Amino acid sequence: MDAGRALADLVEISPQIEAAAVIAGDGTVAGAVGVPENRADAFARAARELLERAAAFRGDGARLTQIHAALDDGEVFAVTGADGRIVVAAVSERTAPGLVFYDLKRCLAAVEEDRVGA
């Protein structure tokens, strides 16, 4: 499934997600929902930077697979795929992290399945 469709499905099953994006392994935005078009690249850069900086704290070079950041006015969740693809979501209200991670991983799997099937 393409990134746009996967994100539409994501926000349908997870209405607490206000903004989300699929970021390709090269850092480009493959699709976004709830993100103003002129802010999509900044959203993607911020997500990649958050993941890279968090991974830098692990001295063993292991790949960071997911992250949850709580903010004053919301939360940010991100999951990564083996090929470097990222799905990131911004949530304004407190929510169950396990459910959001599950939904993000399903979104990522749908996008990766489309890439493999193409």
Buried (B, 14 or more C-beta within 10 A) or exposed (E): BBBBBBBBBBBEEBEBBBBBBBBBBEEEBBBBBBBEEEEBBEBBEBBBEBBEEBBEEEEEEEEBBBBBEEEEEBBBBBBBBEEBBBBBBBBEEEBEBEEBBBBBBBBBBBBBEBBEEE
